[in-house]
Amino acid sequence: MARKGVERPKPTKLRKETREWLTKQTIPNARRIARDLENEGEDVHDLLAAIDELEALLKEGSNRPKA
């Protein structure tokens, strides 16, 4: 979840390869790590919120019209 009252930064221009790597590699790996940590009893709420926010920023950036 995004924090209330905090303005989100505008998505940065990323190369297609970078965006794909984040979407297909980094985010799934981070989710697996979070799941492992949760299974060990750690509180991963903030980590999952950050992963969700990164994923939302990537989706917003890919939906922007190209300049």
N, CA, C and O atoms as a MOPAC input file, in Angstrom:
PM7 MOZYME 1SCF
protein

 N      0.82300 1    -1.18500 1     0.00000 1
 C      0.00000 1     0.00000 1     0.00000 1
 C      0.86600 1     1.24700 1     0.00000 1
 O      1.91000 1     1.30300 1     0.65100 1
 N      0.42000 1     2.21900 1    -0.72700 1
 C      1.14300 1     3.49300 1    -0.74200 1
 C      0.80900 1     4.26700 1     0.52700 1
 O     -0.30300 1     4.18800 1     1.04900 1
 N      1.77400 1     5.00100 1     0.99900 1
 C      1.55200 1     5.81600 1     2.19100 1
 C      0.67300 1     6.99900 1     1.83600 1
 O      0.81600 1     7.59600 1     0.76900 1
 N     -0.23700 1     7.33200 1     2.74200 1
 C     -1.14900 1     8.45200 1     2.51900 1
 C     -0.40800 1     9.76000 1     2.72400 1
 O      0.41100 1     9.88400 1     3.63500 1
 N     -0.69800 1    10.73500 1     1.87500 1
 C     -0.13400 1    12.06200 1     2.04600 1
 C      1.27700 1    12.23400 1     1.49600 1
 O      1.82300 1    13.33700 1     1.53600 1
 N      1.86600 1    11.17200 1     0.99000 1
 C      3.21900 1    11.26000 1     0.44400 1
 C      3.10600 1    11.21900 1    -1.07300 1
 O      2.54700 1    10.28200 1    -1.64300 1
 N      3.64500 1    12.24600 1    -1.71600 1
 C      3.59400 1    12.29700 1    -3.16700 1
 C      4.56800 1    11.28500 1    -3.74500 1
 O      5.74000 1    11.24200 1    -3.37000 1
 N      4.06500 1    10.47700 1    -4.65800 1
 C      4.91400 1     9.47900 1    -5.29000 1
 C      5.73900 1    10.13000 1    -6.38300 1
 O      5.25700 1    11.01900 1    -7.08500 1
 N      6.97600 1     9.69400 1    -6.53000 1
 C      7.80300 1    10.24600 1    -7.60800 1
 C      7.26300 1     9.80600 1    -8.95900 1
 O      6.61900 1     8.76300 1    -9.07300 1
 N      7.53100 1    10.60600 1    -9.97500 1
 C      7.14100 1    10.23300 1   -11.32400 1
 C      8.03100 1     9.08300 1   -11.78000 1
 O      9.21700 1     9.04100 1   -11.45400 1
 N      7.45700 1     8.15400 1   -12.53400 1
 C      8.26900 1     7.03300 1   -13.00600 1
 C      9.46300 1     7.51000 1   -13.82900 1
 O      9.35200 1     8.43100 1   -14.63900 1
 N     10.57500 1     6.88200 1   -13.61000 1
 C     11.79600 1     7.20300 1   -14.33400 1
 C     11.76300 1     6.48700 1   -15.67600 1
 O     11.23200 1     5.38300 1   -15.79500 1
 N     12.33600 1     7.13000 1   -16.67700 1
 C     12.45000 1     6.45500 1   -17.96100 1
 C     13.44400 1     5.31400 1   -17.80300 1
 O     14.59400 1     5.51900 1   -17.41400 1
 N     12.98300 1     4.11800 1   -18.11200 1
 C     13.84700 1     2.95100 1   -18.05200 1
 C     13.90600 1     2.30600 1   -19.42000 1
 O     12.93700 1     2.32700 1   -20.17900 1
 N     15.04900 1     1.73700 1   -19.72000 1
 C     15.14700 1     0.97400 1   -20.95900 1
 C     14.20400 1    -0.21200 1   -20.87500 1
 O     13.91000 1    -0.70400 1   -19.78600 1
 N     13.73700 1    -0.66400 1   -22.00700 1
 C     12.82600 1    -1.80800 1   -22.05500 1
 C     13.45100 1    -3.02600 1   -21.36300 1
 O     12.76500 1    -3.74400 1   -20.63700 1
 N     14.72800 1    -3.25500 1   -21.58100 1
 C     15.41600 1    -4.40200 1   -20.98700 1
 C     15.44500 1    -4.30500 1   -19.46300 1
 O     15.27700 1    -5.30500 1   -18.76600 1
 N     15.65900 1    -3.09800 1   -18.95700 1
 C     15.71100 1    -2.89400 1   -17.50700 1
 C     14.34000 1    -3.14200 1   -16.89600 1
 O     14.21900 1    -3.81800 1   -15.87500 1
 N     13.30500 1    -2.58700 1   -17.53200 1
 C     11.93400 1    -2.77700 1   -17.04800 1
 C     11.57000 1    -4.26300 1   -17.03700 1
 O     10.98100 1    -4.75600 1   -16.07400 1
 N     11.92300 1    -4.97400 1   -18.11200 1
 C     11.63100 1    -6.40800 1   -18.17700 1
 C     12.38700 1    -7.18700 1   -17.10000 1
 O     11.83000 1    -8.09600 1   -16.48400 1
 N     13.65100 1    -6.83400 1   -16.87300 1
 C     14.44000 1    -7.51900 1   -15.84900 1
 C     13.81100 1    -7.32600 1   -14.47300 1
 O     13.68100 1    -8.27900 1   -13.70400 1
 N     13.42300 1    -6.09300 1   -14.16500 1
 C     12.78800 1    -5.83200 1   -12.87600 1
 C     11.48700 1    -6.61800 1   -12.73800 1
 O     11.20500 1    -7.18900 1   -11.68400 1
 N     10.69800 1    -6.64100 1   -13.81200 1
 C      9.40200 1    -7.30200 1   -13.77400 1
 C      9.52400 1    -8.82100 1   -13.70300 1
 O      8.78800 1    -9.47500 1   -12.96500 1
 N     10.45300 1    -9.37600 1   -14.47100 1
 C     10.53100 1   -10.83700 1   -14.57900 1
 C     11.52500 1   -11.48300 1   -13.62800 1
 O     11.42100 1   -12.67800 1   -13.35100 1
 N     12.48600 1   -10.71700 1   -13.12400 1
 C     13.51400 1   -11.29600 1   -12.25700 1
 C     13.46500 1   -10.73100 1   -10.83500 1
 O     13.26600 1   -11.46600 1    -9.86700 1
 N     13.64600 1    -9.43400 1   -10.73200 1
 C     13.82100 1    -8.80900 1    -9.42100 1
 C     12.57400 1    -8.93600 1    -8.54600 1
 O     12.66600 1    -9.35100 1    -7.39100 1
 N     11.41900 1    -8.58300 1    -9.08900 1
 C     10.19600 1    -8.61300 1    -8.28200 1
 C      9.85000 1   -10.04100 1    -7.83400 1
 O      9.58600 1   -10.24900 1    -6.65000 1
 N      9.84400 1   -11.03100 1    -8.74200 1
 C      9.56800 1   -12.39400 1    -8.26800 1
 C     10.58600 1   -12.89100 1    -7.22900 1
 O     10.21300 1   -13.56400 1    -6.26900 1
 N     11.87000 1   -12.55700 1    -7.42400 1
 C     12.88500 1   -12.96500 1    -6.44400 1
 C     12.63900 1   -12.30900 1    -5.09200 1
 O     12.75600 1   -12.95700 1    -4.05200 1
 N     12.30100 1   -11.02600 1    -5.10800 1
 C     12.02900 1   -10.32300 1    -3.84900 1
 C     10.80500 1   -10.92100 1    -3.15200 1
 O     10.78700 1   -11.04400 1    -1.92800 1
 N      9.79800 1   -11.28600 1    -3.91600 1
 C      8.60300 1   -11.91600 1    -3.32000 1
 C      8.94600 1   -13.27800 1    -2.70600 1
 O      8.43300 1   -13.62900 1    -1.64400 1
 N      9.81100 1   -14.04000 1    -3.37300 1
 C     10.24400 1   -15.33500 1    -2.80200 1
 C     11.00400 1   -15.12400 1    -1.50000 1
 O     10.79900 1   -15.85500 1    -0.53200 1
 N     11.87100 1   -14.13700 1    -1.47600 1
 C     12.62300 1   -13.84000 1    -0.25700 1
 C     11.66900 1   -13.43200 1     0.86400 1
 O     11.81600 1   -13.86800 1     2.00600 1
 N     10.68900 1   -12.59000 1     0.52400 1
 C      9.70600 1   -12.16100 1     1.52500 1
 C      8.93000 1   -13.36000 1     2.06200 1
 O      8.69300 1   -13.46600 1     3.26500 1
 N      8.53700 1   -14.26500 1     1.16200 1
 C      7.80100 1   -15.45600 1     1.60200 1
 C      8.66800 1   -16.30600 1     2.53500 1
 O      8.18200 1   -16.80200 1     3.55100 1
 N      9.93900 1   -16.47500 1     2.19300 1
 C     10.84700 1   -17.24400 1     3.05500 1
 C     11.00100 1   -16.58600 1     4.41800 1
 O     10.97600 1   -17.25800 1     5.44900 1
 N     11.16100 1   -15.26800 1     4.41300 1
 C     11.28700 1   -14.55400 1     5.68700 1
 C     10.00700 1   -14.67900 1     6.51400 1
 O     10.06100 1   -14.85400 1     7.73100 1
 N      8.86800 1   -14.58800 1     5.85200 1
 C      7.58900 1   -14.71400 1     6.56400 1
 C      7.45100 1   -16.10700 1     7.16300 1
 O      6.95000 1   -16.26300 1     8.27600 1
 N      7.89400 1   -17.11100 1     6.42800 1
 C      7.84800 1   -18.48700 1     6.93800 1
 C      8.74400 1   -18.66900 1     8.16100 1
 O      8.50800 1   -19.55300 1     8.98500 1
 N      9.77000 1   -17.83200 1     8.27400 1
 C     10.65500 1   -17.87200 1     9.43300 1
 C     10.14800 1   -16.99900 1    10.57800 1
 O     10.79600 1   -16.89000 1    11.61900 1
 N      8.98600 1   -16.38000 1    10.37900 1
 C      8.37800 1   -15.60300 1    11.45300 1
 C      8.64700 1   -14.11300 1    11.40200 1
 O      8.27500 1   -13.39100 1    12.32700 1
 N      9.28300 1   -13.63900 1    10.34900 1
 C      9.57800 1   -12.20900 1    10.24000 1
 C      8.35600 1   -11.44300 1     9.74700 1
 O      7.52600 1   -11.98500 1     9.01700 1
 N      8.25500 1   -10.18800 1    10.14800 1
 C      7.19800 1    -9.30700 1     9.66900 1
 C      7.66100 1    -8.71400 1     8.34300 1
 O      8.64100 1    -7.97000 1     8.29600 1
 N      6.96400 1    -9.04300 1     7.28500 1
 C      7.38200 1    -8.61100 1     5.95100 1
 C      6.38700 1    -7.63400 1     5.32300 1
 O      6.44800 1    -7.38600 1     4.11900 1
 N      5.49000 1    -7.08600 1     6.10500 1
 C      4.46100 1    -6.17900 1     5.59800 1
 C      5.08200 1    -5.00400 1     4.82900 1
 O      4.66000 1    -4.70500 1     3.71200 1
 N      6.06700 1    -4.34700 1     5.41500 1
 C      6.70100 1    -3.19400 1     4.76400 1
 C      7.44800 1    -3.60300 1     3.49500 1
 O      7.43300 1    -2.87900 1     2.49900 1
 N      8.09400 1    -4.75500 1     3.53500 1
 C      8.81500 1    -5.25000 1     2.35800 1
 C      7.84100 1    -5.52700 1     1.21700 1
 O      8.09600 1    -5.13900 1     0.07700 1
 N      6.73400 1    -6.19200 1     1.51500 1
 C      5.74200 1    -6.47500 1     0.48100 1
 C      5.11700 1    -5.19000 1    -0.05100 1
 O      4.83900 1    -5.08900 1    -1.24600 1
 N      4.89300 1    -4.21400 1     0.81400 1
 C      4.35100 1    -2.92400 1     0.36800 1
 C      5.33200 1    -2.23900 1    -0.59100 1
 O      4.91400 1    -1.65800 1    -1.59300 1
 N      6.61400 1    -2.30400 1    -0.29200 1
 C      7.62400 1    -1.69500 1    -1.16300 1
 C      7.69300 1    -2.42100 1    -2.50800 1
 O      7.83500 1    -1.78100 1    -3.55000 1
 N      7.59300 1    -3.73300 1    -2.49000 1
 C      7.60000 1    -4.50400 1    -3.73500 1
 C      6.37400 1    -4.14600 1    -4.57600 1
 O      6.47800 1    -3.96000 1    -5.78900 1
 N      5.21500 1    -4.05300 1    -3.92300 1
 C      3.98400 1    -3.67800 1    -4.63500 1
 C      4.10400 1    -2.28400 1    -5.24100 1
 O      3.64600 1    -2.04600 1    -6.35800 1
 N      4.71800 1    -1.37100 1    -4.50500 1
 C      4.88000 1    -0.00900 1    -5.01100 1
 C      5.83700 1     0.01800 1    -6.21200 1
 O      5.58400 1     0.72600 1    -7.18700 1
 N      6.91800 1    -0.73800 1    -6.14700 1
 C      7.83300 1    -0.83100 1    -7.27900 1
 C      7.11400 1    -1.39200 1    -8.50400 1
 O      7.28200 1    -0.89400 1    -9.61700 1
 N      6.32200 1    -2.42300 1    -8.28700 1
 C      5.58500 1    -3.02300 1    -9.38600 1
 C      4.59400 1    -2.01700 1    -9.99300 1
 O      4.45000 1    -1.94700 1   -11.21400 1
 N      3.91900 1    -1.24500 1    -9.14400 1
 C      2.98100 1    -0.23200 1    -9.63000 1
 C      3.70100 1     0.84800 1   -10.42800 1
 O      3.19800 1     1.29300 1   -11.46000 1
 N      4.87300 1     1.27500 1    -9.96100 1
 C      5.64600 1     2.28400 1   -10.69000 1
 C      6.06900 1     1.77000 1   -12.06000 1
 O      6.04100 1     2.51300 1   -13.04100 1
 N      6.45800 1     0.51300 1   -12.12700 1
 C      6.85000 1    -0.07100 1   -13.41300 1
 C      5.66800 1    -0.12900 1   -14.36600 1
 O      5.80700 1     0.15900 1   -15.55500 1
 N      4.51100 1    -0.49900 1   -13.84700 1
 C      3.31900 1    -0.57400 1   -14.70200 1
 C      2.90800 1     0.81500 1   -15.17000 1
 O      2.54700 1     0.99600 1   -16.33300 1
 N      2.96100 1     1.80400 1   -14.27000 1
 C      2.62500 1     3.18500 1   -14.66000 1
 C      3.55900 1     3.67700 1   -15.73900 1
 O      3.13100 1     4.30400 1   -16.70800 1
 N      4.83100 1     3.39300 1   -15.57000 1
 C      5.83100 1     3.84500 1   -16.54500 1
 C      5.65800 1     3.18800 1   -17.89300 1
 O      5.91600 1     3.81500 1   -18.92000 1
 N      5.22400 1     1.93200 1   -17.91800 1
 C      5.05600 1     1.25600 1   -19.19900 1
 C      3.76900 1     1.68000 1   -19.89100 1
 O      3.62300 1     1.47300 1   -21.09500 1
 N      2.83700 1     2.26700 1   -19.15600 1
 C      1.58100 1     2.72800 1   -19.73900 1
 C      1.63700 1     4.17300 1   -20.20600 1
 O      0.69000 1     4.66500 1   -20.82100 1
 N      2.73800 1     4.85400 1   -19.92000 1
 C      2.87700 1     6.25900 1   -20.33400 1
 C      3.02500 1     6.34300 1   -21.84400 1
 O      3.64000 1     5.48100 1   -22.47300 1
 N      2.45100 1     7.39600 1   -22.41500 1
 C      2.67700 1     7.60000 1   -23.85400 1
 C      4.14600 1     7.94100 1   -24.09800 1
 O      4.77100 1     8.64200 1   -23.30200 1
 N      4.67700 1     7.44800 1   -25.18300 1
 C      6.08900 1     7.71300 1   -25.50500 1
 C      6.23200 1     9.12200 1   -26.05700 1
 O      5.41700 1     9.58000 1   -26.85800 1
 N      7.28400 1     9.79800 1   -25.61100 1
 C      7.51100 1    11.18000 1   -26.05100 1
 C      8.31300 1    11.21900 1   -27.32500 1
 O      8.60000 1    12.29900 1   -27.84100 1

